[in-house]
Amino acid sequence: MTRTTLTAALLGAGTALASCPPAFKNVVFNGGYSPSQFPLIQGASNYVTFDLGTNPGQIPMMAFASDVPAAVEMANSASPPEYMLTFNEPDYSYMGVTPTMTPQEAADAIRPLLDSPGSGATKFIAPVTADPTSSWLTDFYAACGCQDFFHAYNIHVYLPEAQQTIQKLTDFRGKFPDKPVWVTELAPGNANPACSLGWDAVEAYMGDVFAWAAGTGWVEKVFWNSGNQIRGDDTNVCNSYLLDEGNQPTPLLAAYTAVQC
């Protein structure tokens, strides 16, 4: 099936692609990024990385329990952010480096923010798990009693086919149907030991998933991973980076800029 016929099948016959909704297209920067890279990603409304930074275009992330005091201070400041992401993959230690938390530990850790969220100007985004099919989130909400606290749910998806990705997002929506969804990491992850997806395949994947997501009415933002090239043994980002190690455009950057929903 070609990209054109796949997109038509996903969106419905006769449906024309249109410009993406405001602030819908966003990007992720990983370790080693510089804030100066964001202006190079034309078409991205905002970006995230794994800290509480307030650089232009950045949405702050309270990634770990150690970030909670600073997040409380930020939310209660004279200039609170519009959005704040909360815990990042507490169920999984990335490369054996990032800390993990049980649902109860996370519920205890987030309590200061629940008790002191600021004036209400900040919309908080729910924690995101590495495994969206697990019971971690359900157990966390039961432990903290805080499901209503969050503006939107959050999911990461790394699957090599657009249709697989769409099914994963649809299943997640079935589990949590009462709020918008942010897809804060999206790329056609590759289960093979080495990346075997070409730039053309990744471009087609990007176009199909963005088009479908924009048409759902419940996917509020999508963050493409990644804006910068990262370590070559991470096949989650198989030829999906927009800038290479020299900050030069990859073959995918023009496609990202031009993608229509």
Solvent accessible surface area in square Angstrom, and as a share of the most:
residue,aa,sasa,rsa
1,M,167,0.75
2,T,88,0.51
3,R,92,0.34
4,T,108,0.63
5,T,69,0.40
6,L,25,0.13
7,T,16,0.10
8,A,46,0.36
9,A,69,0.53
10,L,41,0.20
11,L,41,0.20
12,G,31,0.30
13,A,103,0.80
14,G,86,0.83
15,T,76,0.44
16,A,86,0.66
17,L,80,0.40
18,A,63,0.49
19,S,87,0.56
20,C,28,0.17
21,P,57,0.36
22,P,131,0.83
23,A,40,0.31
24,F,3,0.01
25,K,15,0.06
26,N,0,0.00
27,V,0,0.00
28,V,1,0.00
29,F,0,0.00
30,N,15,0.08
31,G,65,0.62
32,G,84,0.80
33,Y,42,0.16
34,S,44,0.29
35,P,62,0.39
36,S,75,0.49
37,Q,15,0.07
38,F,29,0.12
39,P,85,0.53
40,L,78,0.39
41,I,4,0.02
42,Q,113,0.50
43,G,42,0.40
44,A,17,0.13
45,S,48,0.31
46,N,35,0.18
47,Y,0,0.00
48,V,3,0.01
49,T,6,0.04
50,F,65,0.27
51,D,62,0.32
52,L,26,0.13
53,G,18,0.18
54,T,101,0.59
55,N,53,0.27
56,P,118,0.74
57,G,25,0.24
58,Q,16,0.07
59,I,10,0.05
60,P,5,0.03
61,M,8,0.03
62,M,0,0.00
63,A,1,0.01
64,F,44,0.18
65,A,41,0.32
66,S,95,0.61
67,D,32,0.16
68,V,5,0.03
69,P,95,0.60
70,A,52,0.40
71,A,0,0.00
72,V,30,0.17
73,E,129,0.58
74,M,32,0.14
75,A,2,0.01
76,N,73,0.38
77,S,50,0.32
78,A,111,0.86
79,S,97,0.63
80,P,38,0.24
81,P,21,0.13
82,E,112,0.50
83,Y,30,0.11
84,M,0,0.00
85,L,2,0.01
86,T,1,0.01
87,F,0,0.00
88,N,17,0.09
89,E,23,0.10
90,P,3,0.02
91,D,47,0.24
92,Y,106,0.40
93,S,37,0.24
94,Y,79,0.30
95,M,76,0.34
96,G,66,0.63
97,V,122,0.70
98,T,33,0.19
99,P,79,0.50
100,T,73,0.43
101,M,27,0.12
102,T,70,0.41
103,P,27,0.17
104,Q,98,0.44
105,E,91,0.41
106,A,0,0.00
107,A,2,0.02
108,D,88,0.46
109,A,24,0.19
110,I,0,0.00
111,R,98,0.36
112,P,67,0.42
113,L,0,0.00
114,L,27,0.13
115,D,103,0.53
116,S,41,0.27
117,P,42,0.26
118,G,25,0.24
119,S,105,0.68
120,G,62,0.60
121,A,56,0.44
122,T,10,0.06
123,K,86,0.36
124,F,8,0.03
125,I,0,0.00
126,A,0,0.00
127,P,0,0.00
128,V,3,0.02
129,T,4,0.02
130,A,37,0.29
131,D,64,0.33
132,P,17,0.11
133,T,91,0.53
134,S,37,0.24
135,S,67,0.43
136,W,21,0.07
137,L,6,0.03
138,T,68,0.40
139,D,66,0.34
140,F,0,0.00
141,Y,11,0.04
142,A,86,0.67
143,A,41,0.31
144,C,8,0.05
145,G,71,0.69
146,C,7,0.04
147,Q,58,0.26
148,D,131,0.68
149,F,53,0.22
150,F,5,0.02
151,H,49,0.22
152,A,0,0.00
153,Y,1,0.01
154,N,4,0.02
155,I,1,0.01
156,H,8,0.03
157,V,3,0.02
158,Y,46,0.17
159,L,45,0.22
160,P,46,0.29
161,E,100,0.45
162,A,7,0.05
163,Q,100,0.45
164,Q,81,0.36
165,T,0,0.00
166,I,17,0.09
167,Q,99,0.44
168,K,55,0.23
169,L,1,0.00
170,T,61,0.35
171,D,82,0.42
172,F,7,0.03
173,R,54,0.20
174,G,60,0.58
175,K,84,0.36
176,F,10,0.04
177,P,80,0.50
178,D,91,0.47
179,K,24,0.10
180,P,41,0.26
181,V,0,0.00
182,W,0,0.00
183,V,1,0.01
184,T,2,0.01
185,E,14,0.06
186,L,0,0.00
187,A,0,0.00
188,P,1,0.01
189,G,3,0.03
190,N,13,0.07
191,A,106,0.82
192,N,74,0.38
193,P,138,0.87
194,A,69,0.54
195,C,54,0.33
196,S,79,0.51
197,L,35,0.17
198,G,40,0.39
199,W,67,0.23
200,D,119,0.62
201,A,49,0.38
202,V,1,0.00
203,E,63,0.28
204,A,28,0.22
205,Y,10,0.04
206,M,1,0.00
207,G,2,0.02
208,D,3,0.01
209,V,1,0.01
210,F,0,0.00
211,A,1,0.01
212,W,33,0.12
213,A,0,0.00
214,A,23,0.18
215,G,60,0.57
216,T,34,0.20
217,G,78,0.75
218,W,41,0.14
219,V,9,0.05
220,E,59,0.26
221,K,10,0.04
222,V,1,0.01
223,F,0,0.00
224,W,0,0.00
225,N,6,0.03
226,S,0,0.00
227,G,0,0.00
228,N,6,0.03
229,Q,55,0.24
230,I,33,0.17
231,R,132,0.48
232,G,81,0.78
233,D,94,0.49
234,D,16,0.08
235,T,29,0.17
236,N,57,0.29
237,V,10,0.06
238,C,2,0.01
239,N,37,0.19
240,S,0,0.00
241,Y,35,0.13
242,L,0,0.00
243,L,1,0.01
244,D,46,0.24
245,E,150,0.67
246,G,51,0.49
247,N,58,0.30
248,Q,107,0.48
249,P,85,0.53
250,T,12,0.07
251,P,87,0.54
252,L,1,0.00
253,L,18,0.09
254,A,75,0.58
255,A,18,0.14
256,Y,0,0.00
257,T,57,0.33
258,A,66,0.51
259,V,12,0.07
260,Q,81,0.36
261,C,15,0.09
